[in-house]
Amino acid sequence: MAGLVPAILGRERAPMNAPLRFGIIAVLLALLLDQASKLWLLYGFELGRQGVVPVMPFMDLVLAWNTGISYGWFSDQGPVGQSLMLGVKAVAVVALTIWMARTGSTLVAVALGLIIGGAIGNLIDRLAHGAVVDFVLLHAQIGDKVYNWYVFNLADVAIVAGVAALLYDSFRGQPAVKAP
């Protein structure tokens, strides 16, 4: 029966290539880890009631609702601005997915998978909560001054790791094609 549908449509389905398979695994892992961590911290651990939870001398867990984009930019754009941002993000996810499906590089497919999984994780937050759930705060104390980094989540980590892998791939270069 599975072979019948492509035959009826007049085309055979091409087998999934290895890079795409790894990219899809990266999407699913990034999305699953991001959403599981957020759900547990919100409803299991109840981070909102806990306040600031020190984890390491340089890291705390703290609940932050990000209504903007990166670093809270455009947080005051209202419902129309939020809807436009969601649309732009959805188009970006589709474009990255097409790129992932077409690449022959496992590194690029995994990098794109991490970016897509992180973007979808944050998109789910926006649809479910109206804001992205952020919870990791990195900080350093130098003398009497405390320096805080922006609060982020595992989706953000996946996106940054994916971008770093794409940058690495772009600098790695491809070997020159030799003339026949």
Sequence and secondary structure as in RCSB ss.txt:
>XXXX:A:sequence
MAGLVPAILGRERAPMNAPLRFGIIAVLLALLLDQASKLWLLYGFELGRQGVVPVMPFMDLVLAWNTGISYGWFS
DQGPVGQSLMLGVKAVAVVALTIWMARTGSTLVAVALGLIIGGAIGNLIDRLAHGAVVDFVLLHAQIGDKVYNWY
VFNLADVAIVAGVAALLYDSFRGQPAVKAP
>XXXX:A:secstr
 TTHHHHHHT       HHHHHHHHHHHHHHHHHHHHHHIIIIIS HHHH  EEEETTEEEEEEEE SSGGGTTT
TSHHHHHHHHHHHHHHHHHHHHHHHHH   HHHHHHHHHHHHHHHHHHHHHHHHSSEEEEEEEEEEETTEEEE  
 B HHHHHHHHHHHHHHHHHHH        
